[in-house]
């Protein structure tokens, strides 16, 4: 039995769709990897923000103490 031209075309289309599906799955895995990297970076930025807030508080507290010492020093 010979395949009809329609069956040959359908087989080619199915093969093309399988290749597209594999490529899209590969791209999806890459995006998941990138998402994991960004999530780990978010944690690092949160830690930096926390340290920056502490540093800002210490600097402002030191300035206030110095200014109050100058103002109330007799």
C-alpha positions, 0 to 999 in steps of 0.5 A, spaced: 500 500 500 502 506 498 501 512 502 496 518 499 499 525 498 494 527 504 497 522 508 504 524 507 503 531 508 499 529 515 505 525 517 510 531 515 505 536 519 505 531 525 513 531 525 513 538 524 509 539 530 513 534 534 519 538 533 516 545 535 513 541 541 520 539 543 523 546 542 518 549 546 519 545 552 526 546 551 525 554 552 520 553 557 525 549 561 530 555 560 525 560 563 524 556 569 531 556 570 532 563 569 526 564 574 529 560 579 535 565 578 531 571 579 528 568 585 535 567 589 537 574 587 530 577 590 533 574 597 539 577 596 536 584 595 532 583 601 538 582 605 541 588 602 535 592 603 535 590 610 542 591 612 541 598 608 536 600 613 540 598 619 546 602 616 541 608 615 538 608 622 545 608 625 547 614 621 541 618 622 542 616 630 549 618 630 547 625 627 542 626 631 546 624 637 552 629 635 547 635 633 543 634 640 550 634 644 552 640 640 546 644 642 545 642 649 553 642 651 554 648 656 
